[in-house]
Amino acid sequence: MASGTTAPPPPVNLKRIVAASLIGTTIEWYDFFLYGSAAALVFNKLFFPGSDPLVGTLLSFLTYAVGFAARPLGALVFGHYGDRLGRKKLLVLSLVMMGGATFAIGLLPTHATVGSAAPVLLTVLRLVQGFALGGEWGGAVLLVSEHGDARRRGFWASWPQTGAPAGQLLATGVLSLLTALLSDDAFVTWGWRIPFLISGVLVLIGLWVRLSIDESPVFKEALARAESRRTEEPEKLPLVSVLRDHWRDVLVAMGARMAENIGYYVITAFILVYATDSAGVSKQTALNAVLIGSAVHFAVIPAWGALSDRVGRRPVYLFGAAGVGLWMFPFFALVDTGSFGYLVVAVTVGLVLHGAMYAPQAAFFAEMFATRMRYSGASIGAQFASVAAGAPAPLIATALLSDFGSSTPIALYVIAAAVLTLVAVGMARETRHRDLARVEAADGGESAGTRPATEARSV
């Protein structure tokens, strides 16, 4: 494999790009995770009253899953226009859509006020959230990946990934603070709205930062070359090119996300239900454990990304997948003790192992696809998997708990996902030294992401 030849931009420019991507992804994940935490804590009472508590939680998580269903559509639309128009424009749009939907949730009337219209409106806004997030992730990680060089791409591209634990940390921290300061009645009546309304201020900050950055130089170069060739041969739609030339990479990306996505939502979202309903832990205690685990998660992701620059994307990813699978039985055993210390250990170790998958994921997926279809390919691979993985994970885990009254089936569910990820990543080729400016789909339909970089043609 040839080492990357693209000259890195001045450090100050790269750091500005990283900061813009990180701030934007943090805000978007804050909005998304805030809904997940609220679904576990209050939405079952406010929007699905009259049901059995566990049934209400299932219905609440069903609206949570709807957001994931919209993410593939967001991936298709944002990926298409991101590959045609550029990464920056679409990232600004995704931030506005996500923030606007989250702010509107904070203003929603509840079932007690407008009846069945309340859950319908909640579901519509959740769909907008999912659509926006489906386009956010690919653009954010590509903007950083395409500004850097191959030597430290794993480290720099992992920073937008820290937006997930940062958003989780922010969402859980705000909820934890409110539940500590307010009575249960006050929190359920009006306090839950505050974190959603805060999103409006955060979006303004994110927009100010994102509007100040430049478009990816790799994309601009690829666009110029595509324009020069357009008179000779019409350019195919990015989606068509992805499905023709990169279908193997799409399947690898989808498989790679199984353990990462399912494990994450079981550890951070379902745990709020399991710890309170089955382990007898208070909401405040469960939130604090996730808060501490998310802080550690944020800190270790860049370290895992840097390690992937030294030893490769695949070894780090495989270690994380195996670790999450092996940790599930100890995870639930620790939670069942009801001890806050053991709960913190359970969540933190789980998230550290998850980080070994999540950190190299950004660079790994970006390196699989050609520039003019990279936004589409990375987004489709990541977000289509979320429908089968993250979307139903809390729902399936809650249903298994309801049917069996035990954590064993839930642990086996995560272990099965880990096996799928091990197989998918094990079949992929190492991409660590690939030069993104030279990656293009191969002749004859072979995937560029499964060829050595030395064989790849210029975009």
PyMOL commands that set and color helices and strands:
alter all, ss='L'
color gray80, all
select helices_A, chain A and resi 11-46+53-85+87-105+111-114+117-145+150-161+163-181+184-191+193-210+217-229+238-245+247-277+283-311+313-336+340-366+371-388+393-404+408-427+436-438+443-445+448-450+453-455
alter helices_A, ss='H'
color red, helices_A
deselect
rebuild
show_as cartoon
